Amino acid sequence: MDRSETKGIKLKVQHVKKKFGPHEVLKNIDLEISSGEFVAIVGKSGCGKSTLLRQIAGLDQPTDGVIYYDHTPLTGLSPDVRIMFQDSRLLPWKRVLHNVSIGMKKSGLQHAQTALESVGLLDKANEWPKLLSGGQQQRVALARSLVSDPRLLLLDEPLGALDALTRIEMQRLIAQIWEEKKFTAVLVTHDVGEAVFLADRVVLIEDGAVKLDKKVNLPRPRTRGSAEFAKIEEEVLSQILEK
Amino acid sequence: MTMRHRMINRFKIIPWIIPFLLLLLWQFLTASGIVPENVFPKPMDVVQAFIELMKNGQLESNVGISAGRAFAGFLIGGGIGFLFGLLNGLFKGFYWFTDTSIQMIRNVPHLAVLPLVIVWFGVGETGKVFLVALGVLFPIYINTLHGIRSVDPKLIEMGRVYGLSKWSLFTQIILPGSLSSIFVGIRYALGVMWLTLIVAETVATNSGIGYMAMNARDFMQMNIIVLSIIIYALLGKMSDLIAKLLEHLFLKWE
């Protein structure tokens, strides 16, 4: 695949440690993600994967170590980065369109409409978020994260609360949008199948350290049925479950 | 469709059955003389008092005066309560500095300071407005504070990630998020407002509905006393309706 004209952030996580009191959640994480790459971080709950994502986002300061965007050390939140959370976090008092255009200037409404269209929800622009289904709310949240054309998109188990069919739909949508926009993407998930379906690389975190860093060399668009798919999924799963 | 409409209309009537029966009972008891006239007036006498006082303009001016006091007190007390609620909800420093003091004052029943208020301000306007303001301040303060503190921190985090400035965080997330709690405070405060005004106007005054009632008592005009009570009830109901309407307007998304 040709990704020569990518505009995504090149991410470098260098010796990052995070302690909460005496408890060390991240123990010396090193990770490099090239511009436009899609990386999935998997692991059991409590392994520190969400904490790592928060450090990458600049929502939290690592206790030790540095994170670089391109070649600049990260000091806090960046306007080039957007997060899609596990819950949609839509503002119930704003209509869908205005939820999508949050943080944008007046002219943002046009972009918001385009973004809503790309997730197939333009006809819901004037609804209250409460009236949408869980899957639709997450699609609005996805539109919101795309509207400012981020260079790095962080996905914190965004599909965890959706039913199986809606998840598959959303995974396809995310894959398609990522291929169009060529941003760098980091997805935290506990669903290995989802990781293999979406990512160029699957990184397994265990006890706050990288245990496995696996390239997924499958052509896109991917199908879950293939033998290679199953093989990679099995390999990662067995690493997670191994005692 | 018409069946359903008729059903809905019928349901609208149901809440009014008891008041109507009470009115009938009132008419029966007073007209038959079971309840003597110096204890409770006939319904028609109250209506008559209403017409008479409307004609000579007393009712209008007294209701106007009372409503003015209520409004002024509410605006001043509510404004101060809202301001402190905001500051203490948004800034920890302010909270530590003022909350304990406000809570201490809140524990004094505000009507207990009435004698003090009469000494300070006499029976004029200032005292009554002061008392209403004092009574209204706390429910608005507490509910504003509570509203701001219970805004979902996840939404605020989202706002930060999506690049909202501090001011935008306040106007787009914190304030709308605390609005429903603030409205609870407003509705409660409206009740306190009328109650305070009634007490203040009844004890120390020379105009207003309370004065009208106390003056009527001197002449045993039972119908005017009852009329005053009814007017208070109507004013209370009216302000509650206005609050509901505002709530409806501002909390459309609920």
Interface residues (C-beta under 8 A of the other chain):
Chain A: A57 L59 L77 P79 V81 R82 I83 F85 D87 R89 L91 P92 W93 K94 I102 G103 W128 K130 R144 S148
Chain B: K154 L155 E157 M158 G159 R160 V161 Y162 G163 L164 S168 Q172 I173 P176 G177 L179 L251 W253 E254
